[in-house]
Each structure stands twice: as C-alpha cells, then as structure tokens.
Amino acid sequence: MARLADYFVLVAFGPHPRGSGEGQGQILQRFPEKDWEDNPFPQGIELFCQPSGWQLCPERNPPTFFVAVLTDINSERHYCACLTFWEPAEPSQEGVCPGDTERAEEADEGVPPSPAAAGSPGQLFAPKTLVLVSRLDHAEVFRNSLGLIYTIHVEGLNVGLENVVGSLLTCIIPLAGGSQRTISLGAGDRQVIQTPLTDSLPISRCSVALLFRQLGITNVLSLFCAALTEHKVLFLSRSYQRLSDACRGLLALLFPLRYSFTYVPILPAQLLEVLSTPTPFIIGVNAAFQAEAQELLDVIVADLDGGTVTVPECVHIPPLPEPLQSQTHSVLSMVLDPELELADLAFPPPTMSVSSLKMQDKELRAVFLRLFAQLLQGYRWCLHMVRIHPEPVIRFHKAAFLGQRGLVEDDFLMKVLEGMAFAGFVSERGVPYRPTDLFDELVAHEVARMRADENHPQRVLRHVKELAEQLYKNENPYPAVAMHKVQRPGEASHLRRAPRPFPRLDEGLVQWIVDQATAKMQGAPPAVKAEKRTTVPSGPPMTAILERSSGLHGNSARRLEVVRNCISYVFEGKMLEAKKLLPAVLRALKGRAARRCLAQELHLHVQQNRAVLDHQQFDFVVRMMNCCLQDCTSLDEHGIAAALLPLVTAFCRKLSPGVTQFAYSCVQEHVVWSTPQFWEAMFYGDVQTHIRALYLEPAEDRDPSQVGEAPAQEDQRSALDVASEQRRLWPTLSREKQQELVQKEESTVFSQAIHYANRMSYLLLPLDSSKSRLLRERAGLGDLESASNSLVTNSMAGSVAESYDTESGFEDAETCDVAGAVVRFINRFVDKVCTESGVTSDHLKGLHVMVPDIVQMHIETLEAVHRESKRLPPIQKPKLLRPRLLPGEECVLDGLRVYLLPDGREEGAGGSGGGPALLPAEGAVFLTTYRVIFTGMPTDPLVGEQVVVRSFPVAALTKEKRISVQTPVDQLLQDGLQLRSCTFQLLKMAFDEEVGSDSVELFRKQLHKLRYPPDIRGTFALTLGSAHTPGRPPRATKDKGPSFRTLSRNLVKNAKKTIGRQHVTRKKYNPPSWEHRGQPAPEDQEDEISVSEELEPSTLTPSSALKPSDRMTMSSLVERACCRDYQRLGLGTLSSSLSRAKSEPFRISPVNRMYAICRSYPGLLIVPQSVQDNALQRVSRCYRQNRFPVVCWRSGRSKAVLLRSGGLHGKGVVGLFKAQNAPSPGQSQADSSSLEQEKYLQAVVSSMPRYADASGRNTLSGFSSAHLGSHVPSPRARVTTLSNPMAASASRRTAPRGTVPATQAGSPTPGTEAPYD
C-alpha cells in the first residue's frame, strides 16, 4: 500500500529578485507542511511548473495540464502533476506605479477587484499552478483530482477545498496485484483505480502508439537503438504532455531493460545547460528552444511536431543485427497498417477490424518484447552464480553468450551487453528465485515457437496479438468496470471573471485531516499482498537453440576424425603417422568444432591432473595447442582457451631429474592470457562449479529410501536450480546454519582466488625472465614485460633471437621488473573478484601478502626449467637448396632460412588446379645481383619431394613491407617480409627464429642498394658482358658485443687516419671502367666520407643521382620560396657545378626530397659542401629520429651559422662520453657511425673560414699546437673533438681559460647557435 499523493502545492507568479523582466515561481502553500520521513519534499519544484519560464500574459489562457518527472539522489522518480490556470495579475506582480498600492492592499485583504480594474485594456494575467507530487504514476487520476479542485474554485461549488485536499493526501491504494480501489474526494465524484497485475511490466497507456504515429517506424527504431547503446536523445515539441508521453513510450519499449541514466521528460529553460552533460540522457525540451539544441554536436534530436529525427555526423547508431532488423520492421508495418497486406488483393474483404489506440499500443510493445526474447534467448545459461548466501551474487559471461549466439562481430549487441542497463538486468533478473513475469515465460518457453514462425507473417501477427492481450490485461484487469465520474468546469469557464483569486487554504484543517488518517493507518495491519516467488525457468540450452542455425561443412566429420586419429597416434607413440597427419590437423583446427574436439580428446588422456609425455609427444601437443589458441580473441568467446587452461597445467615432460617443464611455458604468446575479462569469467565459472558441488554433497541425514534416485536427479540440476532451492530454504534455516553456509561459500571463493593466483603466474611469467622484453601487444597488462615465451619444442630451445633494437636508445630500468608487473596484475584481479564475491577483508589482506611469494616461487622454478631447456638438442633443419645462377649472376647474400607463405591467390588449399598444397614451403631466400630467389620444399610431408622455386628480378621490385606473421609449423609470431614486383610476383616470407634482426636488416639494405644503384652502369644488364669474376665471400660478421676497450681502440685508429689524411685529396667513388668492372672494391671504401676541398661536378648537379620519375619532384622543390631564401643567405644553390663557385662553403642537398632520411625535415637541406649525399644517411643514424645537424640560418656579417638537430643516441661518440659507464651498444656499425659523425662536425666547422688557421687546416682535430706548427688558435673560441678518453683530460689541461671542449660542453641543442662566434 502507498499514498496516492504525497504533497499538494500551490505555486504562484512572483517578481524576480534581481528586477529582471521575467518572474519566478513562489510556493504559496504546501501540504503537509512537514516532510514525510520516507519521502522528503523535492526541491526546485517551482521550475517545473512553468518550464518555459514564469511570464505574464495579456489574455487569459485556458488551463493546461502535464506531468513532469523528477529524479532524486536515490534514483527514485517523483511524478509532479501540474494544472496551470491564469488570474488577473496583482499590482505587485505587474510592477506598476506606486499609485496602485491601494488596489494591492485590497487584494491582500481578500477584497475582489472592481470590474473596471479587471477589464482595463492593460490588464495582465499571471499563472498559478496546482501541483500533486507522488511516487505513483496515475496521470489520469491526477488530472481528474486537480481538475475537480479547479472546478470547485471556478464554479463556486459548496464544497470545502480543505476537505478535498485532505482526502487526496490521505488516500491509500495498493501498488500492484490486479486489485481495484474506488475513491471519492467528497465532492460527489467517483474514481476507480486499477493496479497492474505485475508491477515489473511498465504502464504505457497510449504513449507507444502516439510515438510511432508522430515519428514513424524507421525513426523510432533509430531512437530505440540509440537509447540501448547509451546515446543522448532529445525530444522537441510545443506540447509538454507530448514530451512526457514520448519519453514514457521510449522507456516502455526498452523493457525488460531499465534506463539508468538521466531521464527528464520536461526540462525547464533555466536548466538547459544540462544538455551539455557528457553522460547519456533522454530529455524533452520545448520547441521554442530548438536553437540551443542545434549547437549540440553529439545529441540525437527528435522533433515530435515535425516527425523528424536528426542524427549528427559524429554519432553512429549501430542497427539491430540481421535478420532481426528486417523482421521487426516488417511486423511493425503489419501492426500499424493492417491494410498493407490486403492492398494488392483482387477481392479484399469487405470489412476489417481495426485495433483501438490502446490495443495498438500493446501490439507495438509486444513486437519489441519478442525482439528482446530473440536477442537474449538462452541468457540464463551464461549466468555465473558466484554466491548464494547471504545475498545472491551473479555475473554474466558476455563472451560465451556472444560466441554461442554467433554475434561476436555485432556492434549493437556488444554495446548493449556492456551498458549499465544490461548490468541492472542481470542483477535484477538473474536471481534464480523471484516473482516471474511475461518476459520470463516468453524467453523460456516460446523460443521454439518464434523460430518456427519466422517465415509465416500471419503466425507472427497472431502471436503478437496474444502477447498484446496479456499486456492490456496487465494494465486493465477489469475493463468492464464503470470508470471515473468527476465534475468538470463549463465551456469557456476560464474566460469568465473569477469572483476572487484562488483562496488561501486553512493549514490547520488540512493537517488535522492528515493526522487523523495517519493515526488510523498506524493501528491497521498492513494490507500487503504476498509476492509469489518461484524458480525462474532457464529455457532450452544455448546449444539446442543454435543447432539448427549452425552451418557445418559437409566434410567436418572427416576433419574431426583426422584430429582424433592424430591425437591417438601421438599418445600411442606412432610419431611417423602423426607427422603425416599434422598439416591436415593444423588446417582443420581453423574450425571451431575441431578445436573443441581437440580439447575433449586431450582431456581423455589426462589422469589425476597430470600427463607426463616424452619430447616428441610434448612437441606435437604443444604445437596443436598453439594452433588452437592463435585464433582466440582476447575474450575467448568460443571457450577454447578456457578448455585448454586445465590442460596446459597437466601436460608436461621431464627435462632432468627433479626438473619438469609444463605446457603452459610454451603457450604464453597469446593475448587471451593477459586479458582480465578472461580470467574473471574463468574464475566465476569455477567458483560456480564448486558452489554447486558444495550443496550437492550427500547429506548425512538423508532418507535411505531416496539414496538410490537422488544422485541421478541432482546431477542434472544446474547451479541456478540449486541456488533457487537454497534461497527457498534460507528463511527456514537457523541462524547458526546460515552462518555456517556463508562461511563455507566464502572459504570456497577464497581458495579459488589462491588457485587462480597460481594459474595466472603460470601463464604470465616468461620462461626466461632475465630477458625482460616488453610485450606491448598484450592488452590489459600495461607495464608487464616478458621475455619471448616461444620455447615451444626442443627445436626452439636455445634458439630464440636475443637481439634488441637499440636504435631507440637505452631501455627504461623501471620496465624490467617482470615479477612486479605480474604481481600488480594479479593483485588487481584479486581485488576485483574478491570484493564482488564478498571475501572478508582479512582474507583479502592475506591474499595480497601471498601473491608476491607465489610469483617469486614460480620464478625460481622456471630458472631451472629454462636452464635445462637450453641443453636440449635442436631438431635438424632441412638442407638448404641452392639456386642455379645465370651466367654473370653473383650471389650477394647467402640464403636466409624462411617460410614462404600463401599470398591469397590460391583457390583453396591445393591451388586452382586442385593439386597438392605447395604452400607454405620451408626453404631459404637468396639475393643475387639480378634476382630475389626462394628455393624450398612444402611443409606438408604428403606433397612429396617437390621443389618450390620463386624468383623475380631485383629491378622489378615495386614495394617492400615488413610484417609480423606466424610460422606455419610452430605457429609462432615472427618477423616477416612481403616483396611485390611488377612481374605479378608476391613473396610473403616469415623468417625462421634462427635469423636475427640484423640479418634481416642487412638483407633489406642490400636489396635496396641493388634496386636503386647510384649509376645506371652498375645494373646487372650493363655488367653482363664483362669479364666475370667470382663474387667475394661475405665479410665475417663482427662481434655483436665489443668491449669498451675495443671500441676506444677503433675510435683512436679512425681518428688517426682522419688526422693523417688532412692534406690528402680524396675523390668521391666513381664507377670502375669496363676493364676493371668485377674487381672487388676496398672494404673501407664502403663507409668513407669525403672532406676534400676539391668539388666534383657530378655531386653538384641536382638531377645527377635522381631517377627520371623524381625530376618533377625536384622541379617543384626548386621553385619553393625557401630555396630562393637559402640562395639569398649565401647557403648554396641547386644549379649545375659549372656555375657554382668553389669557395661556397655550403650547398642545398635534395637527399631528403622523398623524406626517406628524416620525416620531420624539409625536402631541401643545407649541408657542408664537402659532405656527399651518400654519407648523410650514416650520419643521421647517430641522432634521434634521424635529425642530424643541418644549417637553418647564416649571419651576413660574421658568417656564423645556426644549426638544428635532434638528441644524440647512446651509440654516438658524444653520447659515449656522456655515459661512459653505459655498456657498449654492440652494433657492427657503431665505429663507422661515430667516425662519420666526427667527420661531419669537422666539415661544418671547416665551412666557416674565419676560424681556420693560415695553412687552411681547421682547429677541430684536437691535437696540440706542436702538430700545427707555429699557428696559435684564437683565444675567443676553441672547439675540440676527441677520439679517445685519454685526450679528454689532456684537452682540459691544455685548454686556455674560458674555453670549453666540445665533448665536455655537449653538442649544440636544437634551435641554439653553436659557440663559434
């Protein structure tokens, strides 16, 4: 039982306190004056009485009525029924001159105004509002009650308003249950209030039908999807009642979901800034404020008066999944326009029954009720019962639901399941023992009927009408009962002059009536109808629902048989037979059914949670597990990773006495293990299994006669059924028994939390924790680092590439704490699941103390496993097949072991001809002076001894792309390369794990060098006829990790060679003559840089080294304003060398014309005249983002220059002395790059003649004045570049006061002037 109305309020017009033109609402009276304890008086109610603002009108308007909705802090809605009428404004309200004060005093004393005053031409009318505040939604009763009060006032009936108001405030009605109550307010009226049969079903009246009439089917479906996917929806109309009805209708369509965001059907003008909130909402605004709505960029605007829905460009509303979208649209058309089906009949029926507006409203709701039943069918099978006592704790397995429904890629359902409305749906309707309603019966028992009726529109329409009848009966349990009898005012009564304003009511009399009724209610027993609780039916399982729609291939049975046979061969020791079937099994595992079959078959070979295998068996099992897991998403919607999780901790092999390697150390590369949602779903599923087993244990006091038949029945009971039975018995248990059950459930959750902390450490800690390579691809871990977890088989042990990309600088020391990252990840998981599951704070603290010990213990175990796995002998790789070379063709690089992958052009597994599957193939890629050649053999042993050869000319290469692919044999993520040629060849290669990243980079560099030779005479076509000499063998690879002493020795040696060659004029490399072509060039010439004063014509021509396709680009660069500005500053030109003076210190280089060296530098760069373009690439490696020092300005007076550059890498010569204790980068190009950097800086200083000595030798070299003869350097500035650490101390001792060596001061920062002037 509840009060029909909580408060009655009289609100009138009042002047604004700031003296503005608009007024404001003032509460004249409210009843009762004291707040109810269970329902405080809502604040700000006067704003909602006049949503457009309190204003005076020149004429008396007819009374208006609407219902506003206010939501309090507890998310409870208060319905404010407002009846507004207009009275002549008082002088104080009009703001007239002081001469009218007498008339104002008479009005205060209750003296009616004179006819002359009331009928004056300038008479204004002020609004006054009668308000009823209630928590119940009985809009029609509120309209009649307020209308009766207004009628008594206008018509002057001999009825006390205090008695009517008192009766209204003391009326008590039931909430639900299908009962009816006849009330009377004491004015000869009679009203019948019918409560709905089920309180959970919404009351819509005619609001849904009106919404479809105003907007149409397509627009309403868009609003429906927008509200479900949490978008902002704004209704516009000139009618407040239409706004309320539209918002009410949209909420009714969302049933069984409840809208949990901002809901304001009528928003006052003073609160329009609420529309800028970032949260979703459903709001109604008067159409007069449409201009404010147009400024909102992310709000969907529905114009009820114009029948349009405007969706901004930045908002995407996901549609319903097909075929539900088209089916729903078709059924809605049949309901709204029944004559549509008969329009084309030759002999239409003479008469046709048309549903009333109320019945049509229920039919429309029935269509959406069927839609939700089809969307959410089988949802109860994805509920996890985490706790039963003291209160149910239920979680929904979203990934399993999407996977079993086949809607993983559907954007609409994904957003619905992630929304707050569905979270409330699970917490409210997931309870197994509660009152049921129409939706529960529909989703449990009508699924088969809805599937059978999909292709029969008349059957669907018949089902819709049946559901509509039930919805109508829920709202109107007694449709034949005589309805309201309430007096109404006469026509045009508002135009008659009221004898007096609305009187002030007697507060004492109203309060006395309320107190009397409250006293009677306290003594009466509460008439509350008991709720009928029952076990909620789950309906058919999800597998049975999808059996008919799952399209299995015709050969799926054969594929499953192949998987079973292969596993049988593995465990029977028939490894040769298993090897023959393995490629077919790996192809079959692309299907979901084969992956499930694999998990089921592997479970059969696990005994007592342990299965010890030999090395070959372990290799095969792990390889198939990795193939299963490679297609799993982060959510594991098909449950493959969940089925394999117990297996990876069961299968193992003995590496040595006391050292066992489990399968989990070989399957860690998959993203599913680092997803918190996966671990939460697994945890809740296992907890549900143990909770169910806790209550299915045989009781000691069970009746002996039921012992035989009970186990068979209990084995079929689901966890929800067990929970429903326990919730039913809960009130009958003693308090001690209740506490015991609560403690048992809490201990079960706690033990599972410990178990999962161990499981997570198994899958997250790498086998080699010393490498600490950050796995940035993993979502959810954030800062978790891990080494390569790809030690899958004994062929992989000890062969994982350990090279690092040190080009980006030093690694952050904080990211190397693998154990700390894993502990933080597990602690976050433990906090979430234990808090939601009701674990005590003491147990939670104990878990936090336990997790670091678990991780540390597992790390110690893995150290021994990693050590022993390194000792396993590698599997023999197939012998590389060398290609046959053409006459004059030389091998530039020996074969790199790769896998040639299918490029997507084969029609099926066996190619277009239907033959054997030649790809993927295992072999090697060779680079010659003419071709890129792959030779190998298919990985499928059933193909036979066939050789796969693919090649194309190097000059035909059009695109080269680095990719990350999975090797076909071991399913590991490896670096790959995709080469595309203009001869319609595509080589998609995955490098073997034994090929390091430096070898891959060397292959790419050599390929580019051959593809784009510096001169056309260096191509293979022009060297074919020359004397052929065998190619030189490749140089021995330098030590990857040289010591600091070796690096210093190389720097000193290179510096001495540079110093000794100061007077030697070295020419740039020219192609050899025809008679000398084919002879090997000196090795040191490859990294040489010219610092000669002699200028060569070939290097100054802007198009000398350009391809013809780039000349258009060069011509556009020359025409730029920056190029002309460089020439004005004397920084060189792009003209030919004949017109350029040899004394020009700088030149404009087009080396970056295609932004190949530095993406953030312009196409034209100012570099020293003596530095050639081929050296700039090597110099740029020493600087971050390849931003090497370039000149951007030159002083016309002092000839000083301004340079800009990026920071230095650690491997550069300056960075080396800045961090002398840092380890050597260990790259083979470190020495040459440092030397190039030193020479480049020397060339920059040499380009400024003011600071060169008399003999033309600059002072950058750093040797003493004895080596320079009689020259004494200028004391103004001295820059020293050192080649060894010993020279640093000498320079500090010999440098004059006020000078700073370059290695001590550091390089000039970008944007600052170098200290040369």
Beta strands, then each sheet from edge to edge (+ up, - down):
strand 1: 2-3
strand 2: 7-15
strand 3: 23-31
strand 4: 64-71
strand 5: 77-88
strand 6: 125-134
strand 7: 172-173
strand 8: 180-183
strand 9: 191-194
strand 10: 232-237
strand 11: 262-264
strand 12: 281-286
strand 13: 299-303
strand 14: 308-310
strand 15: 383-387
strand 16: 393-396
strand 17: 433-434
strand 18: 534-535
strand 19: 611-613
strand 20: 651-656
strand 21: 659-662
strand 22: 891-900
strand 23: 921-928
strand 24: 931-938
strand 25: 948-953
strand 26: 957-966
strand 27: 973-981
strand 28: 986-991
strand 29: 1146-1149
strand 30: 1165-1168
strand 31: 1190-1194
strand 32: 1201-1204
sheet 1: 1+ 7-
sheet 2: 3+ 2- 6+ 5- 4+
sheet 3: 8+ 9-
sheet 4: 11+ 12+ 10+ 13+ 14-
sheet 5: 15+ 16-
sheet 6: 17+ 18-
sheet 7: 19+ 20+ 21-
sheet 8: 25+ 24- 23+ 22- 28+ 27- 26+
sheet 9: 29+ 30-
sheet 10: 31+ 32-
end
